[in-house]
Amino acid sequence: MPDATVRTSGASVQLAADYYHGYSVVGLLAVIGVLFVAVAFGAGRLLRPVAPTPEKLLTYECGVDPVGEGWAHTQVRYYVYAFLYVIFAVDSVFLFPWATVFAAPGFGAATLVEMFVFLGFLAVGLLYAWKKGVLEWT
């Protein structure tokens, strides 16, 4: 009986080693990536010329001298429009794989129903935004 316990614990140790080996590869790549970025920033800091002048310390706005404060109010609706665009752009990307699966034999009815459910969720979100008055510009 003790021999079976040793085999089981040995197998579990091997499974744990295999499990952590996959994460160690990911961790090693993350460390290499961080080191690569740190070396690039360090090299840039060491190799760049440093000649500060008052003109270089000014805020640069497309070649125009800055006037007034740097604080400006922006309308939230710009962000809402951008957010809605991103939602619908990402969702339209999901339509392309759906079209290829829909063309495969045996997946027709199920994929069609799933896509209408998906488009229904999008329609409900769009109707909600419309009812809240988000889509009105003035």
Protein Blocks (a to p, Z undefined) as FASTA:
>chain_A
ZZmmmmmmmmmmmmmmmmmmmmmmmmmmmmmmmmmmmmmmmmmmmmpccdddfklmpcce
ehiacehjfbdcddfklmmmmmmmmmmmmmmmmmmmmmmmmmpghilmmmmmmmmmmmmm
mmmmmmmmmmnommpmZZ
